[in-house]
């Protein structure tokens, strides 16, 4: 029989922090190290291998993840490929190979829900098309064709092709990576759907009676993300989701706040939603690219002089950490490293939101 007195004494004297690993304590894992030696910021739930099909979508920073997967020989799934014979430069001009399908940036979780509802057929894509100087633009991908389309029908057919490719990503992927970017959003007040950009900026014409601004709150963001994930799992129950939060500050804000304060609000909400979703759903994980770039520990080292764009060293540090954590948890893998520039420079990253800076006379 166990000695009840000894057990009781042990319960009183055992410190719950006593046997925690080094990474649980600030001094040995942060203060006593060079910032470039900080490690184990992520304990991955899933073993992403070179054979795993991985699709990437979301804010601008998600593009770096796709590029890094490709460069390291991993299976970055592209379901909407450039036409045969199109040069690499032209393919990029027309937004092929930026994300896994030509959705362009999906900045908000409500936009992710919208694209997913179109993909599974629970909602019908709107008929809206924008016209300028005889060319036609997709309100949901306003810069996808730099010179616009030749007709409204061409816009709609191209949009349907991307929706099909987006569904393919959901059905065929083992892992779906999504980078949360913004809480600020623009909706059609009459019909309820969302635009990725304020009409009248990248394309289209702004109408204050139709186009309404919403700075989404925690529950808005969380509920939209949960709905998108539920819909994805209706067509691929085994799909695993990897969330990240873009470390890139807002270019401009429509809120009444200073852009710095608006940025902190937006990123804090997104980070909280991503964290809570990953903690509550075994099929969802969170990778801390946001913390690696933005934490005070790294002293702004990974930003360009404009204090907004993430520099090449920052991108490389983040992606090295990603793969190092996978290796530490699951062991090394044999993956052929492909030739090519890595990481992508900021000039290579397509980010429609940056156009907003032009309206303030700044870039």
C-alpha positions in Angstrom: 0.0 0.0 0.0 1.4 3.5 -0.8 2.3 5.7 2.0 -0.5 8.4 1.9 1.6 10.8 4.0 4.6 10.6 1.6 2.3 11.1 -1.4 0.7 14.1 0.3 4.2 15.5 1.1 5.3 15.1 -2.5 2.2 16.9 -3.8 3.1 19.8 -1.5 6.7 20.1 -2.4 6.7 19.4 -6.2 7.0 22.5 -8.3 5.1 22.2 -11.5 7.8 24.2 -13.3 10.6 22.0 -12.1 10.8 19.5 -14.9 9.8 21.8 -17.8 12.2 21.9 -20.8 14.6 24.8 -21.4 12.3 26.4 -24.0 9.7 27.1 -21.3 12.0 29.6 -19.6 13.0 33.0 -21.0 16.6 33.3 -19.7 18.1 30.1 -21.1 16.1 30.0 -24.3 16.2 33.7 -25.1 18.3 36.0 -22.9 21.4 33.8 -22.8 21.4 33.3 -26.6 22.2 35.2 -29.7 18.9 35.9 -31.5 20.1 33.8 -34.4 20.5 30.8 -32.1 17.0 30.8 -30.8 15.3 27.6 -31.7 12.4 25.3 -31.0 9.8 28.0 -31.4 7.5 25.5 -33.0 6.6 21.9 -32.1 4.8 20.8 -35.3 1.7 18.6 -35.0 2.2 17.0 -38.4 5.1 15.5 -40.3 5.1 17.4 -43.6 7.4 15.4 -45.9 8.6 16.0 -49.5 5.8 13.6 -50.6 3.1 15.6 -48.9 0.9 17.7 -51.2 0.9 21.2 -49.8 -1.2 24.1 -51.1 -0.6 27.7 -50.0 -3.0 30.7 -50.0 -3.6 33.9 -48.0 -1.8 37.1 -47.5 1.4 38.1 -49.3 3.8 36.3 -46.9 2.2 33.0 -47.9 4.1 33.3 -51.2 7.4 32.7 -49.4 6.2 29.4 -48.0 5.3 28.1 -51.4 8.7 29.2 -52.8 10.6 27.6 -49.9 8.7 24.3 -50.3 9.5 24.2 -54.0 13.2 25.2 -53.6 13.7 22.4 -51.0 12.2 19.7 -53.2 8.8 19.5 -51.4 5.6 19.0 -53.2 4.0 22.4 -53.6 0.7 21.7 -55.2 -0.2 23.9 -58.2 -3.6 23.2 -59.7 -3.9 26.1 -62.0 -0.8 26.1 -64.3 0.3 28.6 -66.9 -0.6 27.9 -70.6 2.0 25.8 -72.4 4.8 27.9 -73.9 4.3 30.9 -71.7 7.7 32.1 -70.4 8.4 32.1 -66.6 8.4 35.9 -66.5 5.1 36.1 -68.4 3.5 33.4 -66.2 4.4 35.5 -63.1 3.0 38.6 -64.8 -0.3 36.9 -65.1 -0.1 35.5 -61.6 0.5 31.9 -62.2 2.6 30.1 -59.5 2.0 32.8 -56.9 -0.4 30.7 -54.9 -1.6 27.2 -55.6 -4.4 28.6 -57.7 -4.9 32.1 -59.2 -7.0 33.4 -56.4 -4.6 36.3 -55.8 -4.2 37.4 -52.2 -6.9 36.2 -49.8 -6.4 38.6 -46.9 -9.3 37.8 -44.5 -10.8 34.6 -43.1 -14.2 35.8 -44.5 -12.7 35.9 -48.0 -11.4 32.3 -47.4 -14.9 31.3 -46.4 -16.3 33.0 -49.5 -13.9 31.2 -51.9 -14.5 27.9 -50.1 -18.3 28.3 -50.4 -17.9 28.8 -54.1 -15.6 25.8 -54.4 -17.9 23.4 -52.7 -21.0 24.8 -54.4 -22.8 26.1 -51.4 -22.8 29.6 -52.8 -22.9 31.0 -56.4 -20.2 33.4 -57.5 -21.5 36.9 -58.2 -22.0 38.1 -61.7 -20.3 41.5 -61.0 -17.6 42.6 -63.4 -15.8 46.0 -63.6 -15.1 47.8 -66.8 -12.5 50.5 -67.6 -11.5 51.8 -71.0 -13.1 48.8 -72.8 -11.3 46.2 -70.7 -13.0 44.1 -67.9 -11.8 43.3 -64.4 -12.7 40.6 -61.8 -13.8 42.4 -58.6 -12.5 39.4 -56.6 -9.1 39.3 -58.4 -8.7 42.9 -59.7 -5.1 42.6 -60.7 -5.0 39.0 -61.9 -4.9 40.1 -65.6 -2.7 43.2 -65.6 -4.5 44.6 -68.7 -7.9 43.3 -67.9 -10.0 40.8 -69.8 -11.5 41.2 -73.3 -15.1 40.6 -72.2 -17.3 40.1 -69.1 -17.8 36.5 -70.2 -14.0 36.0 -70.2 -13.8 37.3 -66.6 -16.5 34.9 -65.4 -15.0 31.9 -67.2 -11.6 32.7 -65.8 -13.1 33.0 -62.3 -14.8 29.7 -62.6 -11.6 28.1 -63.7 -9.9 29.4 -60.5 -12.7 28.2 -58.3 -12.3 24.7 -59.9 -8.6 24.8 -59.2 -9.2 26.0 -55.6 -11.5 23.1 -55.1 -8.8 20.8 -56.5 -6.4 22.1 -53.9 -8.8 21.3 -51.1 -9.5 17.8 -52.4 -6.0 16.8 -53.4 -3.9 18.4 -50.6 -2.6 16.7 -47.5 -1.9 20.2 -46.0 -3.5 23.5 -46.7 -1.4 26.5 -45.6 -3.3 29.7 -45.0 -1.7 33.0 -43.9 -4.1 35.4 -42.2 -3.4 39.0 -43.2 -6.1 41.6 -42.4 -9.2 42.3 -40.3 -10.1 45.4 -42.4 -12.4 44.5 -45.2 -14.9 45.8 -47.8 -18.3 44.4 -48.6 -21.2 44.9 -51.0 -23.9 46.2 -48.7 -26.7 45.2 -51.0 -25.6 41.6 -51.8 -23.4 40.7 -48.9 -20.3 39.5 -50.6 -16.7 40.7 -49.9 -14.1 42.3 -52.1 -10.3 41.7 -51.6 -9.7 45.4 -52.1 -11.7 48.6 -51.8 -13.4 49.2 -55.1 -11.8 52.2 -56.8 -8.3 51.4 -55.7 -6.9 48.6 -57.9 -9.9 48.7 -60.2 -13.6 49.5 -60.3 -15.4 52.6 -59.0 -16.2 53.3 -55.4 -19.9 53.9 -54.4 -20.4 54.9 -50.8 -24.0 53.6 -50.8 -22.9 50.2 -51.9 -19.4 49.6 -50.7 -19.1 49.4 -46.9 -16.0 49.1 -44.7 -15.8 46.6 -41.8 -13.0 46.2 -39.4 -13.7 42.6 -38.2 -13.7 41.6 -34.6 -12.4 38.5 -33.0 -15.6 36.5 -33.3 -16.1 37.6 -36.9 -12.6 36.3 -37.8 -12.9 33.1 -35.7 -16.3 32.1 -37.0 -15.4 32.7 -40.7 -12.3 30.6 -40.3 -14.2 27.8 -38.5 -16.8 27.8 -41.2 -14.2 27.6 -44.0 -12.4 24.7 -42.3 -15.8 22.9 -41.8 -16.6 23.3 -45.5 -13.2 22.1 -46.6 -13.6 18.9 -44.5 -16.9 18.1 -46.2 -14.9 17.3 -49.3 -11.6 16.2 -47.7 -12.1 15.1 -44.1 -8.4 14.3 -43.6 -7.1 17.7 -44.8 -4.8 19.3 -42.2 -4.6 23.0 -41.9 -1.4 25.0 -41.1 -2.1 28.6 -40.1 0.3 31.5 -40.1 -0.1 35.2 -39.5 1.5 37.7 -41.9 4.1 39.8 -40.1 3.7 42.6 -42.7 2.1 45.8 -41.3 -0.9 47.5 -42.9 -0.1 49.8 -45.8 -3.0 52.0 -44.9 -6.0 51.9 -42.6 -9.6 53.0 -43.0 -10.2 52.8 -39.3 -10.0 56.0 -37.2 -6.7 54.9 -35.7 -3.1 55.6 -36.5 -1.8 53.0 -38.9 0.6 51.6 -36.3 -2.2 51.1 -33.8 -4.5 49.7 -36.4 -1.8 47.2 -37.4 -1.4 46.0 -33.9 -5.1 45.6 -33.5 -5.4 43.6 -36.7 -2.4 41.3 -36.1 -3.4 40.7 -32.4 -6.9 39.6 -33.4 -5.5 37.3 -36.2 -2.9 35.8 -33.9 -5.4 35.1 -31.2 -7.8 33.5 -33.6 -5.1 31.3 -35.2 -3.8 30.2 -31.8 -7.2 29.4 -30.4 -8.2 27.5 -33.6 -5.0 25.4 -33.5 -5.4 24.7 -29.8 -9.0 23.5 -30.2 -8.8 21.6 -33.4 -6.5 18.5 -33.8 -6.4 19.0 -37.6 -5.1 22.6 -37.3 -1.6 23.7 -36.4 0.0 27.2 -36.1 3.5 28.2 -37.3 5.0 31.3 -35.6 6.4 33.2 -38.6 4.7 36.3 -37.1 6.5 36.0 -33.8 9.9 35.4 -35.5 9.7 38.6 -37.5 7.9 40.9 -35.1 9.1 39.9 -31.6 11.2 42.6 -29.9 13.8 39.9 -29.4 14.7 40.1 -33.1 15.1 43.9 -32.8 13.5 44.7 -36.2 16.5 43.0 -37.9 14.3 41.3 -40.5 12.6 44.4 -41.9 13.7 46.6 -44.8 14.4 50.3 -44.0 10.7 51.0 -44.7 10.0 49.0 -41.5 7.3 47.1 -43.4 8.8 44.8 -46.0 10.4 41.6 -44.7 13.9 41.3 -46.0 15.6 38.2 -47.6 17.4 37.4 -44.4 14.1 37.4 -42.5 12.4 35.1 -45.0 15.3 32.7 -44.9 15.4 32.7 -41.1 11.7 31.9 -40.9 11.8 29.1 -43.5 15.0 27.6 -42.0 13.2 27.5 -38.7 10.2 25.8 -40.3 12.2 23.0 -41.7 14.6 22.7 -38.7 11.6 22.2 -36.4 10.2 19.5 -38.6 13.6 17.7 -38.6 13.9 18.1 -34.8 10.4 16.6 -34.3 10.3 13.9 -36.9 13.9 13.4 -38.1 15.8 14.3 -41.3 14.3 13.6 -44.7 15.9 13.1 -48.1 14.6 15.8 -50.4 16.2 17.0 -53.7 17.0 20.7 -53.4 15.9 22.4 -56.6 17.9 25.2 -58.2 16.6 28.7 -58.3 16.5 31.9 -56.2 15.4 31.4 -52.6 14.0 33.2 -50.8 12.0 35.4 -53.1 12.9 39.1 -53.0 10.3 41.6 -52.0 10.1 42.6 -55.7 8.9 39.1 -56.5 6.1 39.1 -53.9 2.7 40.1 -55.3 0.8 42.2 -52.7 -2.3 44.1 -54.0 -2.7 45.9 -50.6 0.5 47.9 -51.3 -1.4 49.9 -53.9 -3.2 51.6 -51.0 0.0 53.5 -50.2 -0.4 55.4 -53.5 -3.5 57.1 -52.3 -1.6 58.6 -49.4 1.2 59.8 -51.8 3.6 57.3 -50.2 5.0 53.9 -51.2 
